[in-house]
């Protein structure tokens, strides 16, 4: 019986030592992770602040984009109406000039407007081409 007791006592000492080593290891692991959290907090706060700043700047830029897009659309629509009107008037002038037997250019109309119309139509087409991208960005 004494032999058994001696063996149990020796085993109990070993189990306690192993348990102390395990506890020490867990504490060391905890402290390593705690150090990473403590030191990582500054990086996280800096990244979070940059994110908030960028989000704010994006919101401002998004509003600016929406305003400029809306303006371009409105001006484009207004000028397109004028282009449609001037084309109708030009057709009427051409018809009347033909009836009178003269060339439309000889009526005194300002032909420099043709260059302006080409430029305006190119700009309107650019706005229309980029319209879908702008609407996606603005969630319109």
C-alpha positions in Angstrom: 0.0 0.0 0.0 2.8 2.4 0.8 4.2 1.8 -2.7 1.0 2.9 -4.2 0.8 6.0 -2.1 4.4 6.9 -3.1 3.5 6.5 -6.8 0.4 8.6 -6.4 2.3 11.3 -4.6 5.0 11.4 -7.3 2.3 11.4 -10.1 0.4 14.2 -8.4 3.6 16.3 -8.2 4.2 15.8 -12.0 0.6 16.7 -12.8 0.8 19.9 -10.8 4.1 20.9 -12.5 2.5 20.2 -15.9 -0.5 22.2 -15.0 1.7 25.1 -13.8 3.6 25.0 -17.1 0.4 25.0 -19.1 -1.0 27.9 -17.0 2.3 29.8 -17.6 2.0 29.2 -21.4 -1.6 30.4 -21.5 -0.6 33.6 -19.6 2.3 34.2 -22.0 0.0 33.7 -25.0 -2.5 36.1 -23.4 0.2 38.7 -22.8 1.4 38.4 -26.5 -2.1 39.0 -27.8 -2.6 41.8 -25.4 0.6 43.5 -26.5 -0.5 43.2 -30.2 -3.9 44.7 -29.3 -2.3 47.5 -27.4 0.2 48.3 -30.1 -2.3 47.7 -32.9 -4.8 50.2 -31.4 -2.8 53.2 -32.8 -2.7 51.7 -36.3 -6.4 50.9 -36.1 -7.3 54.4 -34.9 -5.2 56.0 -37.6 -6.8 53.8 -40.3 -10.3 54.4 -39.0 -9.7 58.2 -39.0 -8.4 58.1 -42.6 -11.5 56.0 -43.6 -13.8 58.6 -41.9 -12.0 61.5 -43.6 -12.0 59.8 -47.0 -15.7 58.9 -46.6 -16.4 62.6 -45.8 -14.4 63.8 -48.7 -16.1 61.2 -51.0 -19.5 62.6 -49.8 -18.4 66.1 -50.7 -17.1 65.0 -54.0 -20.2 63.0 -54.7 -22.4 66.1 -54.0 -20.1 68.2 -56.3 -20.4 65.5 -59.0 -24.1 65.4 -58.7 -24.4 69.2 -59.0 -22.1 69.5 -62.0 -23.8 66.5 -63.7 -27.3 68.0 -63.2 -26.1 71.4 -64.5 -24.5 69.8 -67.6 -27.7 67.8 -68.2 -29.9 70.9 -67.9 -27.7 73.1 -70.1 -27.4 70.3 -72.6 -31.2 69.9 -72.8 -31.7 73.7 -73.2 -29.1 74.0 -75.9 -30.5 70.9 -77.7 -33.9 72.6 -77.8 -32.2 75.6 -79.4 -30.4 73.4 -81.9 -33.7 71.7 -82.8 -35.3 75.2 -83.2 -32.5 76.6 -85.3 -32.6 73.5 -87.6 -36.3 74.1 -88.1 -35.7 77.8 -88.8 -32.9 76.9 -91.2 -35.2 74.5 -93.0 -37.8 77.3 -93.3 -35.2 79.7 -94.6 -33.9 77.1 -97.1 -37.4 76.5 -98.4 -38.2 80.2 -98.7 -34.8 80.9 -100.4 -35.5 78.1 -102.9 -38.9 79.6 -103.7 -37.2 83.0 -104.3 -34.5 81.3 -106.4 -31.5 82.3 -104.1 -29.0 80.3 -102.0 -29.8 80.1 -98.2 -26.3 81.4 -97.5 -27.1 84.5 -99.5 -30.0 85.4 -97.1 -27.6 86.8 -94.4 -27.8 84.0 -91.9 -24.9 83.5 -89.6 -23.2 80.3 -90.8 -20.5 80.4 -88.0 -23.2 78.9 -85.8 -22.6 75.6 -87.6 -19.2 75.2 -85.9 -20.8 76.0 -82.6 -23.5 73.4 -83.2 -20.9 70.8 -84.0 -19.1 71.6 -80.8 -22.2 71.6 -78.7 -23.4 68.3 -80.1 -20.0 66.7 -79.3 -20.3 68.0 -75.7 -23.9 66.8 -75.4 -22.8 63.4 -76.7 -20.0 63.3 -74.1 -22.5 64.1 -71.3 -24.8 61.4 -72.6 -22.0 58.9 -72.9 -20.9 59.5 -69.3 -24.4 59.8 -68.0 -24.8 56.1 -67.1 -21.5 56.1 -65.2 -22.5 59.2 -63.3 -25.9 57.8 -62.4 -24.3 54.6 -61.1 -22.0 56.6 -58.9 -24.7 58.8 -57.7 -27.2 55.9 -57.3 -29.8 57.8 -59.4 
